[in-house]
Amino acid sequence: QVQLVESGGGLVQAGGSLRLSCAAAGSIYRISGMGWYRQAPGKQRELVAGIARSGSTNYANSVKGRFTISRDNTKNTTYLQMNSLKPEDTGVYYCNADIRRRYSDSVTEAYWGQGTQVTVSS
């Protein structure tokens, strides 16, 4: 059993900052890619930022220069530092991780967190 537990969402004024955390727990051998997605009301879920196990990152154009994704492989945790928040950043933020549960497994499985609400007021 594997769970991704997110925290750090909330209500913030435009221009403010929030830091999201996502910790993976359970039977885990290794986590490869991790990422953050968001879903605004009436819109499809979209990738916000991703980070490989090596630390290489990629970002949606809309958040480049404002958001920073990082991870701590010793804690199976990823973080999303969000600065200069805008009302259009409002949505439910989901953590995603590609997890290899056992050494003997040849493939990874994708797991999702339950989501955390981020609301940016103007």
C-alpha positions as CSV (number, residue, x, y, z in Angstrom):
1,Q,0.0,0.0,0.0
2,V,1.3,3.4,-0.9
3,Q,-0.1,6.8,0.0
4,L,0.8,10.3,-1.1
5,V,-0.1,12.9,1.6
6,E,-0.2,16.6,0.6
7,S,-0.2,19.6,2.8
8,G,0.3,23.3,2.6
9,G,-2.6,24.6,0.6
10,G,-4.7,27.5,1.7
11,L,-6.0,31.0,1.0
12,V,-3.5,33.7,0.1
13,Q,-3.7,37.2,-1.5
14,A,-2.3,37.8,-4.9
15,G,1.5,38.3,-4.7
16,G,1.8,36.0,-1.7
17,S,3.5,32.7,-1.3
18,L,2.7,29.1,-0.3
19,R,4.7,26.0,0.0
20,L,3.2,22.6,-0.7
21,S,4.6,19.3,0.5
22,C,3.9,15.8,-0.6
23,A,5.2,12.8,1.3
24,A,5.0,9.3,0.0
25,A,4.6,6.5,2.6
26,G,4.2,2.8,2.5
27,S,5.9,0.0,0.7
28,I,8.4,1.8,-1.5
29,Y,11.6,0.7,-3.1
30,R,12.3,3.7,-5.3
31,I,10.5,6.8,-6.6
32,S,11.4,8.0,-10.0
33,G,9.6,11.1,-11.3
34,M,7.5,13.3,-9.1
35,G,5.3,16.2,-10.0
36,W,2.5,18.6,-9.2
37,Y,-0.6,19.1,-11.2
38,R,-3.5,21.4,-10.7
39,Q,-7.1,21.5,-11.7
40,A,-9.1,24.7,-11.8
41,P,-12.9,24.7,-11.8
42,G,-14.2,23.7,-15.2
43,K,-10.8,23.0,-16.6
44,Q,-8.7,19.9,-17.2
45,R,-5.9,18.8,-14.9
46,E,-2.6,20.3,-16.1
47,L,1.0,19.7,-15.2
48,V,2.5,22.5,-13.1
49,A,6.0,21.2,-12.5
50,G,7.9,17.9,-12.6
51,I,11.2,16.7,-11.1
52,A,13.2,13.6,-12.0
53,R,15.1,11.6,-9.4
54,S,18.3,13.2,-10.6
55,G,16.8,16.6,-9.8
56,S,16.2,17.8,-13.3
57,T,13.0,19.9,-13.5
58,N,10.4,21.1,-15.9
59,Y,7.7,23.7,-15.5
60,A,4.5,24.9,-17.2
61,N,5.2,28.2,-19.0
62,S,2.7,30.0,-16.8
63,V,4.7,29.3,-13.6
64,K,8.2,29.6,-14.8
65,G,10.2,32.0,-12.6
66,R,7.6,32.0,-9.9
67,F,7.3,28.3,-8.8
68,T,10.2,26.0,-7.7
69,I,9.9,22.2,-7.4
70,S,12.3,20.3,-5.2
71,R,12.5,16.8,-3.6
72,D,14.2,15.0,-0.8
73,N,14.8,11.4,-1.8
74,T,15.7,10.4,1.7
75,K,12.2,11.4,2.8
76,N,10.3,10.4,-0.3
77,T,9.0,14.0,-0.4
78,T,8.5,16.7,-3.0
79,Y,7.9,20.3,-2.4
80,L,6.4,23.1,-4.5
81,Q,7.4,26.7,-3.5
82,M,4.9,29.1,-5.1
83,N,5.8,32.8,-5.1
84,S,4.1,35.8,-6.7
85,L,0.8,33.9,-6.7
86,K,-1.9,35.1,-9.1
87,P,-5.7,34.5,-9.0
88,E,-5.3,32.2,-12.0
89,D,-3.1,29.9,-9.9
90,T,-6.3,29.0,-8.0
91,G,-7.2,25.3,-8.1
92,V,-6.8,21.9,-6.5
93,Y,-3.1,20.9,-6.5
94,Y,-2.3,17.2,-6.8
95,C,0.9,15.4,-6.2
96,N,2.0,12.6,-8.5
97,A,4.8,10.0,-8.2
98,D,6.0,7.1,-10.2
99,I,6.9,4.4,-7.7
100,R,8.6,1.1,-7.9
101,R,7.3,-0.8,-4.9
102,R,9.7,-3.7,-4.8
103,Y,13.2,-4.3,-6.1
104,S,11.8,-7.2,-8.2
105,D,9.3,-5.0,-10.0
106,S,10.3,-4.1,-13.5
107,V,7.9,-1.2,-13.9
108,T,6.7,1.8,-11.9
109,E,3.2,2.6,-11.0
110,A,1.7,6.1,-10.9
111,Y,0.2,7.3,-7.6
112,W,-1.8,10.4,-6.8
113,G,-2.4,12.4,-3.7
114,Q,-5.8,13.5,-2.5
115,G,-5.3,17.1,-3.6
116,T,-5.0,20.3,-1.7
117,Q,-6.9,23.5,-2.4
118,V,-5.0,26.7,-3.3
119,T,-7.1,29.9,-3.5
120,V,-5.5,33.2,-4.5
121,S,-7.6,36.2,-4.0
122,S,-7.3,39.4,-6.0
